[in-house]
């Protein structure tokens, strides 16, 4: 990933952030308070001197009442709902979900951590931290990774209108789950089991018992 490309993307996103902030008539101090950062960091984001992460961008879009597509593609989609408000715990859960999806996309694309690291000019350890949800992924790096892994950036964005989809988890409910349950749910290897469970969630008990017996026989 060329440094010039990264800098240019940061500057474009920064201009869009400032435009959305000014349209919403919010000050840098108000935005800083909402994001839990300093005013200096907000100014740096708007100048393109610092990279914003996807969870931060989702939170900012909510606060400024601006669709995510405005920042991601530069186009405003009127039919797109503003993302739901996230608590601090949900932000951590969101970061873990993005990491799990990154790992899933990497494995599906047959790419190694080393290949992904080279695409963003980082060490493989950075990819490991991103996939564990231990570190936030700068938006510019995430954009480079989605192109390498041949997925769309919206693959990482939880959209409200997809709430009935088996791929979308309820962040508020997930945040309240026991730690071991969250760990299982956020493991990309367990996604097939989660999808199956969500498809069967409305089945009557008798029908589930029949399916269980069939699965045991097949096994």
Secondary structure, DSSP 8 states (H G I E B T S, - for coil): --HHHHHHHHHHHHHHHHHHHHHTT--HHHHHHHHTS-HHHHHHHHHTSS--BHHHHHHHHHHTT--HHHHHTS---TTS-------HHHHHHHHHHHHHHHHHHHHHHT--HHHHHHHTT--HHHHHHHHHTSS--BHHHHHHHHHHHT--GGGGS--GGGTTSTT---HHHHHHS-HHHHHHHT-GGGHHHHHHHHHHTTS-HHHHHHHHHHHHHH-
